[in-house]
Amino acid sequence: MSNIIEKPHFLFLPFCLIAFVVSKFWYGGITINIHDTYYAISNHDLVVLLSILFGIIGLIYWITKKVNGKLSRRLNLIHIILTFGGIFLILILNEFFRKSIMEYDFNENLTMLIYLISAIVIFGQIIFPINVIGGIIKNRNKTGG
């Protein structure tokens, strides 16, 4: 666990490859209803986007480690938990969604919970650039005098 917190790219880079391969076999999609408009996104497109995002995050973590940026262990841990824990919770809660009976308040509450978790995951991504910029500044202050 300590190695993953110290080097988060060990988690993000393999996950982007595994998610991309799994997306080839995972059919279905997500439909988002906003007023009178429905937006349909296939799972494959969503996972490809997620793989690209995780690949970029993993590369930035790796590059920061290579230039001796001192990242905060606490911010790394928070970013990893919010990112992977939130996505895992969204996937689990999505399986409880009752597609055959749409009139239940259960679906509305579940949808609101999924949106809330999604917002927390997106908000948690703000921690990533703060951590990287802070690590570079700390390294520059120590070496620059």
Secondary structure, DSSP 4 states (H G I P E B T S, - for coil): -HHHHH-THHHHHHHHHHHHHHHTT---EEEEEETTEEEEEEHHHHHHHHHHHHHHHHHHHHHHHHTT----HHHHHHHHIIIIIHHHHHHHHHHT--SS----HHHHHHHHHHHHHHHHHHHHTTHHHHHHHHHHHHHHHHHH-
